[in-house]
Amino acid sequence: MAKLKLGPLEDNKPVKLAVELPAALHRDLIAYAEILGRESGKAVDPAKLIAPMVDRFMATDRGFAKLRHAARSRSQPAGSVPPKAE
């Protein structure tokens, strides 16, 4: 069995966002949902995969993390403790 990068989906309060995807990407998203559904034994809505995929991408982007940390450091007053990353 292949190890997928996306694990079980969390149930969070969503923010509605309209996104247009290229047809090829949409087909891949449907295929991913089908595979994840077989792996988990539960049907998976392809649209529910988009947020965790973007979250995973951003969480593993070292350049983004570095620049975000630098921006937070500049906006914190001297001696204050920055908020913990979630």
VOGU-3710 file (C-alpha; in Angstrom, 3 decimals, decimal comma):
1> maklklgple> 0,000/0,000/0,000  1,317/3,453/-0,943  1,815/6,081/1,771  -0,198/9,201/0,982  1,004/12,596/2,175  -2,504/13,509/3,282  -3,859/11,823/6,392  -7,313/11,846/8,001  -9,260/15,066/7,479  -9,977/17,282/10,487
11> dnkpvklave> -13,424/18,747/10,987  -12,915/22,532/11,155  -15,329/25,400/10,636  -14,788/26,336/6,982  -14,509/29,678/5,232  -16,261/29,662/1,862  -13,905/30,269/-1,057  -14,517/29,874/-4,793  -11,598/28,389/-6,733  -11,197/27,519/-10,404
21> lpaalhrdli> -9,039/24,466/-11,129  -7,642/23,241/-14,418  -9,523/20,154/-15,637  -6,439/17,915/-15,306  -5,938/18,983/-11,691  -9,615/18,334/-10,943  -9,309/14,813/-12,383  -6,235/14,191/-10,225  -8,092/15,497/-7,166  -10,956/13,069/-7,854
31> ayaeilgres> -8,484/10,199/-8,283  -6,729/11,142/-5,027  -10,084/11,202/-3,192  -10,947/7,765/-4,574  -7,597/6,323/-3,431  -7,833/7,971/-0,007  -11,380/6,653/0,309  -10,229/3,101/-0,406  -7,384/3,475/2,102  -9,642/4,841/4,864
41> gkavdpakli> -12,758/2,840/4,065  -14,843/6,052/3,907  -16,000/8,067/0,909  -14,038/11,312/0,520  -15,380/14,448/-1,150  -12,617/15,736/-3,494  -13,397/19,353/-2,550  -12,629/18,533/1,114  -9,044/17,653/0,110  -8,089/21,114/-1,118
51> apmvdrfmat> -7,703/22,824/2,288  -5,585/20,067/3,900  -3,425/19,862/0,774  -2,771/23,609/0,750  -2,170/23,498/4,521  0,349/20,667/4,131  2,086/22,488/1,286  2,420/25,694/3,315  3,528/23,813/6,435  6,385/22,161/4,538
61> drgfaklrha> 7,502/25,230/2,551  10,688/26,269/4,335  11,010/29,522/2,414  7,520/30,569/3,473  8,192/29,610/7,101  11,428/31,580/7,154  9,863/34,716/5,652  6,791/34,435/7,887  8,979/34,121/10,976  11,026/37,133/9,882
71> arsrsqpags> 7,862/39,196/9,325  6,500/38,238/12,753  9,817/39,067/14,399  9,790/42,545/12,864  6,213/43,183/14,052  6,831/42,076/17,679  7,799/44,712/20,241  11,196/44,201/21,872  11,065/41,673/24,711  7,668/40,231/23,779
81> vppkae> 7,109/36,539/23,207  5,890/35,627/19,686  2,766/33,418/19,464  3,309/29,674/19,195  2,898/28,120/15,755  -0,132/25,846/15,464
//
